[in-house]
């Protein structure tokens, strides 16, 4: 894979945090920046894909009634509360 250089400017605090993390992980600043860029691009590509799938489903009329979604969310929240209060 070929590489291409470009410059990124950031505030001093971010640069210091990046250097500290690179040191703790025994990695280079360049490695961490590349990992961060790849993760950012992957995440946003996934989000855009899912949004597009949702729009296409809505265009086909494949929607869930708001009340059904809210009832399911309420049940999940209550399950979470019960589990954390020891009432499984």
Secondary structure as UniProt FT lines:
FT   HELIX           12..25
FT   HELIX           29..59
FT   TURN            60..61
FT   HELIX           66..84
FT   TURN            85..86
//
